[in-house]
Amino acid sequence: MKRILAKSRDNPDISSPAPSLAWKLLVVDDDPDVHTATRLSLSRFVFAHGPLQLIHAHSARAARALLTQHEDLAAALIDVMMETDTAGLELVEHIRNTLDNATIRIIIRTGQPGL
């Protein structure tokens, strides 16, 4: 992802990200509490001078639609088990093979005991 930094208003010698240059993170999970916890825990997180912009999908199907609208996603947090036991893994396959997207970083999550 190409990042362009703008000069800070308070100190022109310090660069800060232009508002539209947030790191886009797709959160895919069917549990609303996971979205809330992710939003709270990452609300002040900054990476390489840029804030995170969370984009939420509550199913793999919704995530597929968002992936076509946001081609500049930096990463995706994907739950394995949503609509089906393998919906998250199928979404990863869709991202890598159907969309041919090798750029987005994928983090697989599951809350199932033993997995």
Summary of the structure (lengths in Angstrom):
residues: 115
radius of gyration: 15.8
end to end distance: 32.2
largest distance: 51.6
contacts: 302
relative contact order: 0.18
helix: 29%
strand: 28%
